[in-house]
């Protein structure tokens, strides 16, 4: 990377280095959870530990696989009880820059708080730890690796004893610190656009770039900026930018409604105008995060273009007309097979192969050669 940003922890004097290119601003970090290498190391172990679920079968990483840009390749996620949710597991690349952290809840803005949802949420149940906090921390306290990692990550709390050291606060702060290191800025397109390498992407991808940023398809209106979305917060912005849109994916009653179990932002705001509005995802690494949309209902990038956006939203197929509540930016366009192929080539150029394989982001727990999954032996 071309540049670095340093953060100094007042209590431990550890220096955390943001490995960022010069053109990328540093993320915003909460004052009560400064970044340290020790905290990141603890969070990485917790992220990959299946003991953070009720039955020891699921970790955070179970729904967020590194090779899939920290999503899971499924349409919707399934929790430890076998109950499936209604939304896809979101990709975690560059989540440090996201001012809102779920598909439809505009009030959920803190990684430290968001971690509580999969751990303890009951609608739907994900990791199933509700009511099992004591058992969880007993498991962590008994592990020699965690005894060392927690003490290194939170030395002030360690001096006050186990009851202060092993808490939801320290656990979620560590997981959030690790998540803030899931940074992806080394795609072929980055090398082409910012790295002075004109041959880093194909001719087809360059044609696709022109389509993406052109007025015909207007993808850039919602997928602009360095993170290819309109939800961003960083150290150089005075205020967060937040984008939620109804793209016309559904129209179940002819008036623009969405399924009752997946209505969008309206579930949290109560404003009918928010029906069907969901957060704009980043398009970085989008080629490895299929299936697409908030409910995983579109299988391929080509289908997203041809069968959804080109027709002013998929509801135009199912209802015979576009959803009347869809965003004014989803107006439809004529597109040829060649243009679809070019736009897909451009989107594929946003894949950061290094991010998908970086050892420092991978499962840190040793395991037998025959083992699979994410948990310590």
N, C-alpha and C positions, 0 to 999 in steps of 0.2 A: 504494500500500500504506500501511497505517496506522502501521507501525513499521519500524524498521531496527536492525540489529545490526552493529557495527563490529569488524573484525579487523585488527590491525596487524602487518605483517611486520617482524620485527626487523632483517633485513638490508637491505631496500629502503625501509622506512618508507612503503610504499604502504598505503593504507586500502582494504580490501574491505568493501563495504556489502551486507549481506543485505537484500534488498527483501522484507520479510515483514510480513504483518499482525500486529497486536499479539497476536492470539490464537494465533499459531503460534510454537512454541519454535524456537530456532536449532538447526541440525544439529550433530552432533559432527564435528570436523575433526581428523585425525591430527596429532600434535605435530610430526612430521617432514615434514609437507606443508601448511604454512599457506596459506591462501587469499590470493592477490594478483590484482589485475586483469590484470597481465601474464601470469601463469600461466594464467588462464582464457582469455585471448586466444590463447595458444599452443595450449592444449588444444582450443579450438574449431576452429582450423585443422587440427589433427591428426585430429580426429573426422570431418571432412568430406573428408579427403584419401585418394583411391584409391591413392596410392603406398604406403600402409600395407598393401598386399596383394601377394602374390607376382607376380601378372600385371597389376597396375595397374587392375583392374576393380572392386574393392570397397573401400569405406571402412566405418568404423563406422556411418556414416549410411545405408549401403546396406540394413541390417537395422533401422534405427531412424530412421524418417521423422518429421520434426517434425509434419506435418499429421495423423499417426496416433498422436500422443502418444508418438513415438519407439519405435514398433514398425513392422512392415512389411506388415500386411494379409494375410500368408500363414499357412497352417496350420503349416508348419515351414520353417526357414531352409535355404538352399542356399549352400554355400561355393564357393570359386574353382575347385575341381575338378569341380563339378557334383553332388557328393554331398550329399544332403539329410540333415539331422539328424532327431531324433525329437521335438524340442520346439520350441515357438514362441519367437520372439524376444520377450523380455520388454519391456514398456513401461518407459521410464526416467523418467517423471515422478516427482519427489520421491524419486529413488533415494538421495539423501543421507540419508534417514531409514530406509533399509533395513538391518537388521543382518545379513541373509543375502541373497545377490545372485543366486542361481540358483533354478531350480524345485526342485532336489532335493539340493543339496550344502550341508549345514548348516555346514561348516567354511570355506566361501568367504565371508569377511566383509569383505574390504577391496577397495574399488574399484581401488586401485593393483595389487593382485594379480589381481583378476578380469580386468583388461584383457589380461593375458597369455594368457588362454584363447582368445579369438577370434583373437588375433594369431598365436599359435604352436601352438595345440592341433592334434592329429592324429587325434582320435577324437571327433567327426568333424573333418575339415579345414574351417576357416572361411576365414580370410584367408591361410593357407598360408605363413607366414613362417618356419617352423621351418628352422633352418640357414641362413637368409638375413639374419641380423642385420647382418653387415658391409655387405652391399649396401644394406640399408634405411638405415643411418646415412650411408652415402656419398651416397645420394639426398638426404637431409635436409640434410646439411652443404653440398651444392652449391647449395642454393636460397637466394637472397638474402633472401627473406621469412623463412625459418627462421633464417638467421644473425642477423637482428635480433630475432626473437621469442624464440629460445632464450636469447640474451644478456640480454634484458630480464627474462625470467621467472626465470632462474637466474644472477644476477650473480656469486655466489660461485663457482659451478662454472665460469663463463666465464673468470674470472681464472686458473683452473688449466689452461685449454687445452681444445681440442676433444675430447680423449679422455675428459675428465671431464664436459664439457657435453653431449655427444650420447651418452646411455646409455639403457638400458631404464628406469632409475630416473627420470630426468628426463622421458622420454616418457610413462610411465604416470602419474606424478604430475600432469603437465599435463592429460592426458585426464581423470583423476579429478576434478581441480579444475573443469574445465568441466562434467562430469556433475553435480557438486554444485550447479550453478546452474540445473538443469532443474527449477524450482520451479513448482508449479501450485496456487494457492489463490485463484483469481478466477472461479470458476464461478457460474452463477446461484444454485445452492444456497448457496454461501458468502455471497452478497449477501443472500439470504433469511434464513439462519440467524444470520449474524454481522454483517451490514452494515445491519441495520435497514430492509430493503426487502421488505416482506411480499408485494409483487406481483412479485417477481423470478422466481418459478416459478409454474407453472400450478396450477389447482385439482386437476387429475389428478395432478400430481407431488406435491402435498401429501397426497393420498390414498395415493399410493405410498409416501411417507415413513412414514406410519402403518403400512402393511403391513411395510415394511422393518425398522422398529424394534419391531414388535409380536411377540407370543409365538406367533402362528400360523406365520409363516414363519421368524422368528428369524435373519434374515440378519445382524443386527448382532453376533451372537456371534463371528463370524469376520471381519466387515467393519465393525468399529466404529472409534472414535477419529477424529482429524482427518484421517487418511490412508485411512480405510475399509479397514483390514486389521488383522491381529493380529501384524504384524511391524513393530516400530518401535524406534528408538533416537534419542534427542535429548538436548540438553544438560541437560534437567531430569529425566531418568530415571537412576536409579543403575545399572540393569541393562537390557539389551536384552530386549524381548519377542519371542519367535519362535514362529510357528505353522506347522506342517505337518499336513495333513489328508488322509485318504483319503475322497473324496466318493462312492465307489461308481461311478466312471465305467466300470470294467471288472470282469470276473470271469471269467477265461479258463478256469478249471478247476473251477469250482464251489466252490472253497475260498477265494475272495477274491483269487486271484493276479492280477497285472498282466502285460502283455506283457513278454517277456524282455528286449527292447531298451529298455524304458522302465519300470523297476520302481519308481521312486520313491526315497525316502531310504534304503531298504534297500541300495541299490547302494553307499552310502558308509559305512553303520553296520554292516551285516551282521546287523542285528536283524530277524528275520522280522516283528515287529510293525510295522515301518516300511514294509512292502510297500504300495505304492499311495499313500503319503503324499507330497504336494507342497506347496510354499509357497503360502500365501494371497496372491494378488495384490491390489494396491490397486484399488478401483473408480473412482478418479478418472479421468475421461476414458474410461471403459469403453465408451461408445457408439461411439467411433471406433477401437477396437482389435480388432474382429472379425477372424478367428474366435476362438472362446473355448476355454478349458481349456488345460492344459499342452501338449497335442498339437494344438490347433487343430481339434478334431473336432466342435465344435458351432458352427453357422453364425451364429446370431442370439441376441440377449438373450432374446427370447421363448422360443426353444427351450431355452436354459439353464434358464429357470424351469419351463416346462411339461414338458419331456421329460427333465429331469435331476433337479433338486431336488424338484419336486413328487412324483416317483415314488420318492423315497429313493435316487436314483442311477440312471444309465442302465442299469446292469447288470440292473436289475429288468425292463427290456424284453428284453435279449438273453439273459438266463439264466432268466427267469421268476421271479426272486426277487432281493431286494437283495443286494449284496455283503456277506457277513457281517463283513468287516473294515472296513467304512465307519465313519466317525466317528459317534458317538452323536448328534451335532448334526444329522445328515442323516437325518431321520425321515420326511420326506414330508409333504404337506399337500394338501387339496382347494383348487383354485383355479379361478376363473371367468375367462372371456376378458376381462371388464372389469377384474378385478384384475391380470391379466398386463399389460394395457395401462397401468394406473396405475403398476405397479412399474417398467415400462420408462420411463415418463415421468419418474419420479423419477431413475432411473439416467442418463437423458439430461440431467437438470439438473445433473449433476456434470461436464459438459463445459466446460472453460475455453478459450473461443475465443481469448482473448489468448495463452495458452500455446502454442497451435497455430500462431501467426503472429508471435510476438515476433521482431523483426529481430535482436536480440542473441543469439538462439539459433539462427539460420539459417546457411546455408552462407556463409562469408565470402570464398570464392575468386571472383575475377572470372572471367567466362566469356563467350564470344561468344553473341549472342542465339539462335543456332540450336543451342547445345550443351545437353545435358541430363546428369543424373547428378551425382555429387559428386566432383570432382577439379579441381585447378588446371589452367589451360590449358597 
